[in-house]
Amino acid sequence: GAAAAAAALVDQGLCDIMKVSGLGFPPELLRASKRGCAPQFVLFDNLDLGYLAYHASHKLVTGQVEGKIGETVSAGRLGTRQIEADPHRENALWIKLGDFIKYDELNVERASF
């Protein structure tokens, strides 16, 4: 993914002419971000993803939702989310978490654990 592509650019010294962006973990893209190869990348909030998955799963298992398009899931501090058709996969559903966390040279080091 993005980390492997960014590492290749760093290793080949191509950061001045090529950039990488996409989904990535801050620890994996720290070196590339600091060298300008990955000036900005994103990731979903892992804690919120687990929190939403817990609420959605609990509602499904306890029969509070059937898992149908249009149903809503109350997800505590995340508010209400709607079950939707996944536009990328046939006969699949999803619940959108929300916006991604954006990382760049200003916050990547702090997020690299």
Backbone hydrogen bonds in HBPLUS format (Angstrom, degrees):
<---DONOR---> <-ACCEPTOR-->    atom                        ^
c    i                          cat <-CA-CA->   ^        H-A-AA   ^      H-
h    n   atom  resd res      DA  || num        DHA   H-A  angle D-A-AA Bond
n    s   type  num  typ     dist DA aas  dist angle  dist       angle   num
A0005-ALA N   A0001-GLY O   3.09 MM   4  6.35 164.9  2.11 155.7 160.4     1
A0006-ALA N   A0002-ALA O   2.87 MM   4  5.99 161.4  1.90 149.9 155.4     2
A0007-ALA N   A0003-ALA O   2.91 MM   4  6.05 155.7  1.97 144.9 151.8     3
A0008-ALA N   A0004-ALA O   3.02 MM   4  6.23 154.7  2.09 145.7 152.0     4
A0009-LEU N   A0005-ALA O   3.08 MM   4  6.40 153.4  2.15 145.8 152.7     5
A0010-VAL N   A0006-ALA O   2.96 MM   4  6.24 159.8  2.00 151.5 156.8     6
A0011-ASP N   A0007-ALA O   2.87 MM   4  6.05 170.8  1.88 153.3 156.0     7
A0012-GLN N   A0008-ALA O   2.96 MM   4  6.07 145.6  2.08 142.6 151.4     8
A0014-LEU N   A0009-LEU O   2.90 MM   5  5.01 165.5  1.92 149.3 150.3     9
A0013-GLY N   A0010-VAL O   3.05 MM   3  5.09 155.8  2.11 103.8 111.5    10
A0017-ILE N   A0014-LEU O   3.07 MM   3  5.66 153.8  2.14 116.1 123.5    11
A0018-MET N   A0014-LEU O   3.00 MM   4  5.99 138.4  2.18 157.8 170.6    12
A0020-VAL N   A0037-CYS O   2.69 MM  17  6.00 150.0  1.78 162.7 172.5    13
A0042-VAL N   A0022-GLY O   2.90 MM  20  6.07 168.7  1.92 155.3 159.1    14
A0024-GLY N   A0042-VAL O   3.00 MM  18  6.18 149.2  2.10 157.6 164.8    15
A0028-GLU N   A0025-PHE O   2.97 MM   3  5.42 125.6  2.28 113.2 127.1    16
A0029-LEU N   A0025-PHE O   3.15 MM   4  6.39 136.9  2.35 150.5 162.7    17
A0029-LEU N   A0026-PRO O   3.18 MM   3  5.16 133.5  2.41  97.5 110.0    18
A0030-LEU N   A0026-PRO O   2.91 MM   4  5.67 110.2  2.41 149.8 162.8    19
A0033-SER N   A0029-LEU O   2.80 MM   4  5.84 154.7  1.86 152.0 159.8    20
A0034-LYS N   A0030-LEU O   2.92 MM   4  6.12 164.6  1.94 158.0 161.5    21
A0035-ARG N   A0031-ARG O   3.15 MM   4  6.34 135.3  2.36 138.3 149.8    22
A0037-CYS N   A0032-ALA O   2.83 MM   5  4.98 136.7  2.02 157.1 153.4    23
A0038-ALA N   A0032-ALA O   3.32 MM   6  5.48 149.1  2.42 107.9 106.4    24
A0036-GLY N   A0033-SER O   3.13 MM   3  5.15 161.4  2.17 103.9 109.4    25
A0041-PHE N   A0103-TYR O   3.04 MM  62  5.36 153.1  2.11 140.1 147.9    26
A0103-TYR N   A0041-PHE O   2.75 MM  62  5.36 170.5  1.76 173.7 171.8    27
A0043-LEU N   A0101-ILE O   3.02 MM  58  5.34 141.7  2.17 140.9 152.4    28
A0101-ILE N   A0043-LEU O   2.73 MM  58  5.34 173.8  1.73 156.2 156.3    29
A0049-LEU N   A0045-ASP O   2.85 MM   4  6.07 153.7  1.92 156.5 165.3    30
A0050-GLY N   A0046-ASN O   3.07 MM   4  6.27 163.9  2.10 149.1 151.9    31
A0051-TYR N   A0047-LEU O   2.97 MM   4  6.13 155.9  2.03 145.0 152.6    32
A0052-LEU N   A0048-ASP O   2.85 MM   4  6.00 162.9  1.88 151.3 154.8    33
A0053-ALA N   A0049-LEU O   2.92 MM   4  6.08 160.6  1.96 147.8 153.8    34
A0054-TYR N   A0050-GLY O   2.89 MM   4  6.06 154.9  1.95 146.9 153.3    35
A0055-HIS N   A0051-TYR O   3.14 MM   4  6.42 168.6  2.15 149.5 151.6    36
A0056-ALA N   A0052-LEU O   2.89 MM   4  6.06 171.5  1.90 158.8 161.4    37
A0057-SER N   A0053-ALA O   2.88 MM   4  5.86 162.6  1.91 146.3 151.9    38
A0058-HIS N   A0054-TYR O   2.88 MM   4  5.98 164.2  1.90 154.1 158.9    39
A0059-LYS N   A0055-HIS O   3.00 MM   4  6.16 162.5  2.03 149.5 154.0    40
A0060-LEU N   A0056-ALA O   3.03 MM   4  6.22 151.3  2.12 144.2 152.1    41
A0061-VAL N   A0057-SER O   2.86 MM   4  6.04 171.3  1.86 159.8 161.6    42
A0062-THR N   A0058-HIS O   2.98 MM   4  5.99 155.3  2.04 147.8 154.1    43
A0064-GLN N   A0059-LYS O   2.80 MM   5  4.84 128.8  2.06 152.0 159.8    44
A0065-VAL N   A0059-LYS O   3.21 MM   6  5.69 139.1  2.39 128.4 123.5    45
A0063-GLY N   A0060-LEU O   3.20 MM   3  5.22 159.2  2.24 102.6 108.4    46
A0071-GLU N   A0068-LYS O   3.13 MM   3  5.87 167.6  2.15 139.3 142.4    47
A0070-GLY N   A0083-ILE O   2.86 MM  13  5.43 172.1  1.87 152.9 150.4    48
A0083-ILE N   A0071-GLU O   2.80 MM  12  5.48 169.1  1.82 168.3 171.1    49
A0073-VAL N   A0081-ARG O   2.69 MM   8  5.24 161.3  1.72 160.1 166.8    50
A0081-ARG N   A0073-VAL O   2.87 MM   8  5.24 162.9  1.90 148.7 153.5    51
A0075-ALA N   A0079-GLY O   2.72 MM   4  5.26 160.4  1.76 147.0 153.4    52
A0078-LEU N   A0075-ALA O   2.92 MM   3  5.33 155.4  1.98 143.8 140.0    53
A0079-GLY N   A0076-GLY O   2.97 MM   3  5.61 166.3  1.99 122.4 126.8    54
A0084-GLU N   A0094-TRP O   2.89 MM  10  5.44 172.6  1.90 165.0 167.6    55
A0094-TRP N   A0084-GLU O   2.86 MM  10  5.44 151.2  1.94 150.2 156.6    56
A0086-ASP N   A0092-ALA O   2.89 MM   6  5.40 178.3  1.89 134.0 133.6    57
A0107-ASN N   A0104-ASP O   3.18 MM   3  5.78 144.0  2.32 115.1 123.2    58
A0108-VAL N   A0104-ASP O   2.94 MM   4  5.62 144.1  2.08 169.6 175.1    59
A0111-ALA N   A0107-ASN O   3.24 MM   4  6.42 144.4  2.38 144.3 153.7    60
A0112-SER N   A0109-GLU O   3.26 MM   3  5.18 153.2  2.33  98.1 106.0    61
